[in-house]
């Protein structure tokens, strides 16, 4: 069963709407900009910060102070996706609509602020827990639109968005849902989390960064944001006359069971998952036109991903990393890339990888450095996360 996509929403460092995001992606603009931190410990020079954000006035005004920023990003992205889908919640059984939102750990702002209160002798604020924990993105979305299906919070590290979308598809395919609001949101721009990634050697300290696939790459650029997709049973979407933007034709989740932070070089679980997703989509490897790669610009990760993708796809599909422009927004990154993949499919445009001058010979593939117009019928989007979590999504035009 191909699943219809009827709405997209996004809040990113490249814009607070899908149109802004897509325009900047097509123009090869970067959202990774200089930022000064208070701590001398931080070495990172640039991050991908959301700018000029305000919670949409459609939502309860009290939520501006009662929810952490990652929840607010998800609410705005959900509102944009719902608006595009033209869903009429009065005409749909509220028990047939579900919400599945992924994250790594949301935001640390509430955690840090409330710890500082405790250190100064004050109690934590009453909104600390309900305004922060992982399932509350789905909960606030459900409260606003009176959605009474599940309200799941999925924590799948950097594959959280992909896994949330996959679980949403399962809910539709098993007949439990007609509509699922799904995606992810994260804001890991605190000095605490940035220092943690720096200690792991994961972040770039360069002036030109990130540089996926490039021989001079030295780590990823951390960013924040949210992306939401509306998935529907195709017959449900057709019956209500919805515009279908594309289809989720295949998906998969797996785990390497290999290492806390490094991917399995052999790619055993990833390759099995990918083959299963291709079979589900009923397409062969030579029918894939574009691969939106996870490709964070780490030394090991890019090599392992490219070499395992090459085992299946060889040089045929174009491959690029839009993280070169959006940065790596941790749990929400795969949801943002899912939105970009659908837009590539819908517009027959394939974005390139910026900052890519000299492709690392250990990263085989048909690397695209600039945006091109090209017929796109099938797009693969890959995701990898700490703990060996993997995800794959396949988007098709039919």
C-alpha positions in Angstrom: 0.0 0.0 0.0 1.5 3.4 -1.1 0.6 6.0 1.5 -0.4 9.5 0.4 1.4 12.6 1.6 -1.0 15.5 1.7 0.8 18.1 3.9 4.3 19.4 4.8 5.5 21.8 7.4 8.9 22.9 8.5 10.8 25.2 10.9 14.5 25.3 10.2 17.6 27.4 10.2 16.8 27.9 6.5 13.4 29.4 7.1 10.2 29.0 9.2 8.2 27.5 6.4 8.4 24.9 3.7 8.6 27.4 0.9 11.5 29.3 2.6 13.3 26.0 3.3 12.9 24.8 -0.3 13.9 28.1 -1.9 17.1 28.3 0.1 17.9 24.6 -0.6 17.5 25.1 -4.3 19.7 28.2 -4.3 22.4 26.4 -2.3 22.2 28.8 0.7 23.5 27.8 4.1 21.8 28.2 7.4 25.0 27.6 9.3 26.1 31.0 10.5 28.6 32.4 13.1 27.5 32.3 16.7 29.2 33.5 19.9 28.9 31.4 23.0 29.3 32.5 26.5 31.7 29.7 27.4 35.3 29.7 26.4 35.1 25.9 26.4 33.1 25.8 23.2 35.2 25.7 20.0 32.4 25.5 17.5 32.2 28.7 15.4 28.9 28.2 13.6 25.6 26.7 14.2 22.2 26.4 12.5 19.8 28.5 14.6 16.2 29.1 13.9 15.6 32.8 13.5 12.7 35.2 14.1 10.5 32.4 15.5 7.1 33.1 17.2 4.5 30.5 18.1 1.6 30.8 15.8 -1.3 32.8 17.4 -3.7 30.0 16.5 -2.3 28.1 19.6 -3.1 28.8 23.2 -1.0 31.9 24.1 0.0 30.3 27.5 1.9 27.7 25.6 4.6 30.3 24.7 5.9 30.2 28.3 4.6 26.7 29.3 6.4 24.7 26.6 10.0 24.2 25.6 11.1 25.5 22.2 11.1 22.1 20.4 7.4 21.7 21.2 6.7 25.1 19.7 8.7 24.3 16.6 6.6 21.1 16.2 3.3 23.0 16.7 4.1 25.6 14.0 5.3 22.9 11.6 2.2 20.9 12.3 0.0 23.9 11.6 1.6 24.5 8.2 1.2 20.8 7.3 -2.4 20.7 8.4 -3.2 23.9 6.5 -1.7 22.5 3.3 -3.6 19.2 3.7 -6.9 21.0 4.2 -7.9 18.5 6.7 -11.3 19.1 8.2 -11.2 17.6 11.7 -14.9 17.9 12.1 -15.4 15.4 9.3 -12.9 12.8 10.6 -13.4 10.4 13.5 -10.9 11.8 16.1 -10.0 8.2 17.0 -8.9 7.6 13.4 -6.2 10.3 13.5 -2.9 9.6 15.2 0.2 11.7 16.0 3.8 10.3 16.1 6.6 12.8 16.7 10.2 11.8 17.0 13.0 13.5 18.9 16.4 12.8 20.5 15.7 14.7 23.7 13.8 17.8 22.7 15.6 20.8 24.2 17.8 21.3 27.2 16.6 24.8 27.9 14.0 23.8 30.5 16.4 21.3 32.1 19.2 23.9 32.5 16.9 26.7 33.6 15.2 24.6 36.3 18.5 23.2 37.5 19.7 26.8 37.9 16.6 27.5 40.0 17.3 24.5 42.2 20.9 25.6 42.6 19.7 29.0 43.8 17.4 27.5 46.4 14.1 27.6 44.4 11.9 24.7 43.3 11.5 23.6 39.7 8.7 25.3 37.9 5.4 23.4 37.6 5.6 23.5 33.8 9.0 21.9 33.7 7.8 18.3 33.2 4.7 18.7 31.0 6.4 21.4 29.0 9.4 19.3 28.1 9.1 15.5 28.0 9.2 13.6 24.7 5.6 12.7 24.2 4.3 16.3 24.8 4.9 17.4 21.2 2.2 14.9 20.1 0.1 15.7 23.2 -0.1 19.5 22.5 -0.9 18.8 18.8 -3.6 16.4 19.9 -5.0 18.9 22.4 -5.3 21.7 19.9 -7.1 19.6 17.2 -8.9 17.2 19.5 -7.0 14.2 18.1 -7.8 11.0 20.1 -5.8 8.4 18.4 -2.3 7.7 19.7 0.1 10.5 20.7 3.5 8.9 20.5 6.9 10.3 21.2 9.6 8.3 19.5 13.3 8.7 20.6 15.4 7.2 17.9 18.5 9.4 18.1 19.3 10.9 14.7 16.9 8.5 12.9 14.0 9.6 15.1 12.1 11.4 12.4 12.5 8.6 9.9 11.4 6.1 12.5 8.4 8.2 13.5 7.3 8.4 9.8 7.7 4.6 9.5 5.6 3.9 12.6 3.0 6.3 11.2 2.9 4.3 8.0 2.4 1.1 10.0 -0.6 2.6 11.8 -2.2 3.3 8.4 -1.3 0.0 6.9 -2.6 -2.0 9.9 -5.9 -0.2 9.6 -5.6 1.7 12.9 -5.5 5.1 11.3 -6.8 7.1 8.3 -4.5 10.1 9.0 -1.3 10.4 10.9 0.5 13.7 11.7 4.2 12.6 12.0 7.7 14.0 11.9 10.2 15.2 14.5 11.6 18.2 16.4 14.8 18.9 18.3 16.8 21.9 19.6 20.2 20.8 20.9 22.0 24.1 20.8 22.8 24.5 24.5 26.4 24.8 25.4 26.0 21.5 27.4 25.0 19.4 24.4 27.4 21.1 22.0 30.3 20.5 24.4 29.2 16.9 24.6 29.4 16.5 20.9 32.7 18.3 20.8 34.1 15.9 23.4 33.1 13.0 21.0 35.0 14.7 18.2 31.8 14.9 16.1 31.6 18.7 15.4 33.5 20.8 12.9 35.5 23.7 14.1 36.1 25.1 10.6 35.2 28.3 8.9 33.7 26.5 5.9 31.4 23.8 7.3 30.0 21.3 7.1 31.6 19.5 4.2 29.9 16.2 3.6 31.9 13.7 1.4 34.8 16.2 1.0 38.3 15.0 1.8 38.7 17.9 4.2 35.5 17.3 6.2 36.0 17.4 10.0 32.6 16.9 11.5 29.0 18.1 11.4 27.4 21.5 12.0 24.8 21.3 14.7 21.4 22.9 14.1 17.8 22.8 15.3 14.3 22.6 13.8 11.2 20.6 13.1 9.4 19.0 10.2 6.0 17.5 10.0 4.3 15.4 7.3 0.6 14.4 7.0 0.3 10.8 5.9 -3.1 9.4 4.8 -4.6 6.2 3.6 -4.7 6.9 -0.1 -8.4 6.2 -0.5 -9.1 8.5 2.4 -7.2 11.3 0.7 -8.8 10.7 -2.7 -12.3 10.5 -1.2 -11.9 13.9 0.4 -10.4 15.4 -2.8 -7.0 16.2 -1.2 -4.0 17.2 -3.3 -1.5 14.4 -3.1 2.1 15.6 -3.0 3.7 12.2 -3.4 3.6 8.8 -1.8 5.6 7.0 0.9 6.1 3.7 -1.0 8.7 2.1 1.2 10.2 2.4 4.6 12.3 0.5 7.1 13.9 0.5 10.5 16.8 -1.6 11.8 19.6 -1.7 14.4 23.3 -2.5 13.8 23.8 -4.0 17.3 27.5 -3.0 16.7 28.7 0.1 18.6 27.3 3.0 20.7 28.4 5.7 18.2 29.9 4.1 15.1 28.0 2.5 12.3 28.7 -1.1 11.3 31.2 -1.0 8.5 29.7 -4.0 6.8 26.3 -2.4 6.9 24.5 -5.8 7.4 21.4 -4.5 9.1 21.3 -1.4 6.9 21.5 -3.3 3.6 18.9 -5.8 4.7 16.6 -2.9 5.7 17.2 -1.1 2.4 16.5 -4.2 0.3 13.2 -4.8 2.2 12.2 -1.2 1.7 12.9 -1.4 -2.0 10.9 -4.6 -2.2 8.0 -3.0 -0.4 8.1 0.0 -2.8 8.2 -2.5 -5.7 11.1 -0.8 -7.3 14.6 -1.9 -8.2 17.8 -0.1 -7.4 18.1 1.3 -10.9 14.7 3.0 -10.6 16.0 5.3 -7.8 16.7 8.7 -9.1 18.1 10.5 -6.0 19.5 9.5 -2.6 19.2 12.2 0.1 22.0 10.8 2.2 22.4 11.0 6.0 26.0 12.2 5.4 26.8 14.4 8.4 30.4 15.1 7.3 32.1 12.9 9.9 35.2 11.1 8.8 33.9 7.6 9.4 30.2 8.0 8.9 30.3 9.3 5.4 32.7 6.6 4.2 30.6 3.8 5.7 27.3 5.1 4.3 28.7 5.7 0.8 30.4 2.4 0.6 27.3 0.5 1.7 25.0 2.5 -0.6 27.4 1.8 -3.5 27.0 -2.0 -2.9 23.4 -1.6 -3.9 23.1 1.4 -6.2 26.5 1.8 -7.8 26.8 5.1 -9.7 23.3 5.4 -11.0 21.3 7.7 -8.7 22.5 11.2 -7.8 23.5 11.5 -4.2 23.7 14.6 -2.1 23.7 15.8 1.5 21.3 18.6 2.2 22.9 18.8 5.7 25.6 20.8 4.0 22.9 23.6 4.1 20.6 22.7 7.0 23.2 21.3 9.3 22.5 18.3 11.5 19.4 19.0 13.7 19.8 15.6 15.5 16.4 13.9 16.0 14.6 16.1 13.5 17.1 15.9 10.7 15.6 12.9 9.0 12.1 14.5 9.1 13.5 17.7 7.5 15.2 15.5 4.8 11.9 13.7 4.3 10.2 17.0 3.5 13.1 17.9 1.1 12.8 14.5 -0.6 9.1 15.0 -1.2 9.7 18.5 -2.6 12.4 17.1 -4.9 9.9 14.5 -6.1 7.1 17.0 -6.6 9.2 19.6 -8.4 11.6 17.4 -10.3 14.6 19.2 -8.8 17.6 17.6 -7.1 19.6 19.7 -4.7 23.4 19.4 -4.5 25.9 19.2 -1.7 27.5 22.6 -1.1 31.0 23.0 0.2 32.0 19.9 -1.7 35.3 20.6 -3.6 37.2 17.3 -3.5 35.2 14.2 -3.2 36.9 11.7 -0.9 37.8 8.7 -3.0 36.6 6.5 -0.2 33.1 7.9 -0.7 32.0 6.4 -4.0 28.8 7.5 -5.7 27.3 9.9 -8.2 27.8 13.0 -6.1 25.9 16.2 -7.1 27.5 19.5 -6.2 24.8 21.9 -7.6 21.0 21.9 -7.9 19.7 20.5 -11.2 16.4 20.0 -12.9 15.9 16.3 -13.4 13.0 13.9 -13.6 12.5 12.4 -10.2 10.2 9.4 -9.7 11.7 7.7 -6.7 13.8 9.2 -3.8 15.6 7.3 -1.1 16.3 9.1 2.2 18.7 7.4 4.7 19.2 7.9 8.4 21.6 6.7 11.0 21.8 7.4 14.7 23.8 6.6 17.9 23.1 3.1 19.3 23.1 1.7 15.8 19.6 3.0 14.8 18.9 3.1 11.1 16.0 4.3 9.0 15.1 4.5 5.4 12.2 6.2 3.6 11.3 5.8 -0.1 9.1 8.4 -1.8 7.5 7.9 -5.1 5.4 9.8 -7.6 2.8 7.0 -7.9 
